[in-house]
Amino acid sequence: MGKKIKKEVEPPPKDVFDPLTIESKKAATVVLMLNSPEEEILAKACEAIYKFALKGEENKATLLELGAVEPLTKLLTHEDKIVRRNATMIFGILASNSDVKKLLRELEVMNSVIAQLAPEEEVIIHEFASLCLANMSIEYSGKVQIFEHGGLEPLIRLLSSPDPDVKKNSIECIYNLVQDFQCRTTLHELNPIPPMLELLKSEYPIIQQLALKTLGVITCDKESRTMLKDNQGLDQLSKILETKELNDLHVEALAVIANCLEDMDSMALLQQTGGLKKLLSFAENSTIPDIQKNAAKAITKAAYDPENRKVFHEQEVEKCLVTLLGSDSDGTKIAASQAISAMSENSSSKDFFNTQGIPQIVQLLKSDNEEVREAAALALANLTTNSTANANAAAEADAIDPLINILSSKRDGAIANAATVLTNMAIQEPLRTVIQNHEVMNALLGPLHSTNTVVQSTAALTVAATACDVEARNQLRMCGGLEPLVELLNSKNDEVRRHASWAVMVCASDELTAVELCRLGALDILEEINLSVSRKNKFSEAAYNKLLNNNLSLKYSQTGYLSSSNIISDGFYDYGRINPGTKLLPLKELCLQELNDQRAILLVNSKSDISPPPSMEDKSSDVGYGRSISSSSSLRRASKEKSTLRFSAGFGSPTEEKSEPTSGRNTVLSRGTTKEKGSRKGKGKKEEEKVKEEEEVMAMPKMTESSPDKEWYPPLDPEFCVYVFEVTKSILPIVNIKDQIETLAKYVADKMGGRIPKEKLSDFSWELHISELKFQLKSNVVPIGYIKKGIFYHRALLFKALADKIGVGCCLVRGEYSRAWNEVKLLNEGRKGVTGSLPPPEEFIVDLMFHPGALLKLRSKEADLYRFL
């Protein structure tokens, strides 16, 4: 392999020093001799100290304690050449001690040491001065001093020294110095490449290795790569790889080539000379793991450039990388996986790995080495991105199970990569179903709680990709995944916040999950995000709207508006207006609250098929909400007429204690359109009407206590069921939409107390009626069907609820002071039969109070009077 440089410095010739040897106890005396004015004594003292220091680190420390360093530094500039040479030799040895190095930096002797590198000095001085600098350059502060005092230039000059020790010390010092970027920048001006390439021809392996290591560092810069290419360095490196006897240099040579492959010119040159083909063949056939690993790293570096990827593909690099995946070395597997990840940016390479590569990568996902699993997951993530074929190939190779296992890895990179693959696969519905069957929602719980933003982002994106059906969302809700997902909305990271918003938008597709997300504060957080110009994003806005659209009770309370696409379903309730940031209590809690004097909560519920528990069937009908109710006398009459309807009296019992009444809502008597008159309103009514009202009120169900172990159901509304049946039977078949609206308006008005002339509005005793209903029901929640005297907001809600049942599009808008109205859009009938583009439909407000069935143009004076006066 070549000669070895002598590891220990031979003692100076006899004609240099007298044979004066000292022991520790005599060292102090010898140190005192360093202050002698006689040159011969100084020379002998230095010789003795040199021999003493050679014996080990303890002696170096002793010399430091005895104060030998400071007087020795003065001898570096002594007029006598022998004294100066001997002092330099001592510092070459002493500088390996960290405490001595620290003292030398404080004494600022770097100028004196660098001066010993002058061409006129003896080789032995060059040797020990460069050795001193090599030791000093190990630490950062030493590098700074050498650089600032101009040490680079003489060191590069000494690379051409005839003495191998000088070469070795100089290249070692340069290697340490070029770790610093500033040194590398200056190095380009000194043309260091030619002398370094000459060192590759040295007969000493240590010099060759140091030269290659230094080239490996400086060729990270484009200028050095160009200089290397211009000086035929690539050819020299290729010859080293071809020479088996130099196999101990192959790893370092590959590292240099890896840097050079980043340049298209160097890549083209290697391709033209056949060097690239030899390189790939060399990597594929080598039996040395480090060589294979470094070859794969070289490919990875170069493959970040699109043009280089094309060249690699033409050279069939994919076959080489697949071979390396089968290596016994984990390091090689990792490097090969990373190279495949980089090459997957090329579409042709991505297609190649579909059949040759993905099965092997999937096997690596099961490795015991977590770094291997991380690298394999990264390769698979890039291969499956925008490639359904590769996603299917991964699934066919049974990748889903190990990928889900990786989600519990301790390495954040592995988790993020695995989540990305699952996201890519979940785009396809069949694969998404398979992933869901592997309990992916439970597996994502850990990543959602991670503190790493990349893991948080990819986990949230996986939730968005997999929670596309009700069952998956139920799993996420049941395993507690919604809580951390909502927390991610508060992230300061834009991508995490965006992906979390995306996931919330997907999860809000069904009402149960939307309600739970609102309970966890998602709506409040999204509202706050959307108020910020810098934090909001399209997904946060979409998620906010989606949550509201799947929680119409909250939407109407917050915004006071339901569009024609917001279809009121059973369980909708109008709590009244709430301020932003105020939480809306769920219906169950509202039903269980103590009776209060606040505005009644209106409930829409047409469900009539809930059967009572067996033990409840024979109980008295005098049972209230949360238990069971019986129909009133009027409902019994209606049920006889509509035998096709099934009215149930069964409700389960509540299992929670009643909540305290909430505040912040208007009371029934505080904001009506009429003045406070209390029970005096009923005195002007006809006697028969009064009797009829009393019968209806007495027929209402009452509240009683019952067993706490029954399932809770919302209050039923048999009367509203009758309304739905009647409008479906009589109004739905009407062909003309305008006629449907007018007929429905008259129907609603008839059920809510009929037409009310404006001048009689203050005499309409709706407030007393609602109060009596609340008292009789022993509840703040009043089903809409029970209300027989309704004002604007009662009628507008009933109209919207019935219109939605028969497919008549209308909006519900809340106004001030108990006002609410319905808006509809109709095409101009005068344009029927006209060809060409149609004008936009006209907007109307439906009159449900003064002239039921009348349609008022939205921006007309009549409409404004209806809404505001």
HUVENLIN-V761081 format. One line per field, one symbol per residue. phi: phi as a letter, one per 30 degrees, with the letter a starting at -180 (. if undefined). psi: psi as a letter, one per 40 degrees, with the letter a starting at -180 (. if undefined). A space follows every 10 residues. Layout:
BEGIN
phi: ???
psi: ???
END
This chain:
BEGIN
phi: .kdcdedcdd deedddbddc cccedcdddd ddddcddddd ddddddddde dddddldddd ddddddiddd ddddddcddd dddddddddd dedddddddd eddddddhcd eddddddded dddddedddd ddddddddce ddedddddci dddddddddc dddddddddd ddddeddddc ddddddeedc hddedddddd cddceddddd dddddddddd cedddddddd chdddddddd ddcddcddcd dddddddedd ddcddddddd dddidddddd ddddcdcced ddddddddde edddcedddd dedddhdedd dddddddddd dddddddddd eddddddddd dddecbkded dddddcdddd dddddddddd dddcdhbddd dddddddidd dddddddcdd cddddddddd dddddddcee dddddddchd ddddddedcd cddddedddd dddddcccbd dddddddddi ddeddddddd dddddddddd ddddeddddb dddddddddd jddddddddd dcddcdbddd dddddddddc bdddedddci abddddddcd jdbcdjdbde jddcddeedd dcdddbcded ccccacdbcd dddedcdcdd ddbcdibabc dddddddddd dcdddccccc bdcdccdddd ddcjcddecd bcdcddbhdd dddddddddd dddddddddd dccbdaddcc ddbdedbedd ddeddddddc ceddddddde dddddddddd dcjidbdedc edcddddddd dddddddhad cbdddddcbc cedddddddd dddddcicda cbbccchida accbcbdddd cdiddjdcdd ddcbcddccd bejdcceecd dddddddcc
psi: diiiihdhhi iiidediigh hiiddedddd ddeeeiehdd dddddddddd ddddeidddd dddddefddd ddddedeidh dddddddddd ddddeehddd ddddddeged dddddeeide iidddddddd ddddddedid ddddddddef eddddddede iehddddddd dddddddedh ddddddddee geddddddde eiehdddddd ddddddddee hddddddddd ffdddddddd dehdefeeed dddddddddd eehddddddd ddeedddddd ddddeiehdd dddddddddd ddeehddddd ddddefdddd dddddeiehd dddddddddd dddeehdddd ddeddgdddd ddddeeiehd dddddddddd dddehfgddd ddddddefdd ddddddeeie hddddddddd dddddedhdd ddddddeefd dddeddddei ehdddddddd dddddefeid ddddddddef eddddddede iehddddddd dddddddeei ddddddddde edddddddde ehdddiiddd ddddddddee gddddddddf hhideghhih ehiheihiih ehhhiidddd deiihieihi hhhhhehefh iiideedeii eghaieciii iidddddddd dgeeihhieh iiiieiiiii iiieiiided fieiiheaee dedeiidddd ddddddddei iihiiaheei ihiihigddd dddddddddd ddehdhdddd dddddddddd efeahhidee deehfddddd ddddddefie hhiddehegi addddddddd dddddefhhi ihhhaifeii ihhihiihde ehehiaiiii iihihhhecd gheihhhdfi ddddddde.
END
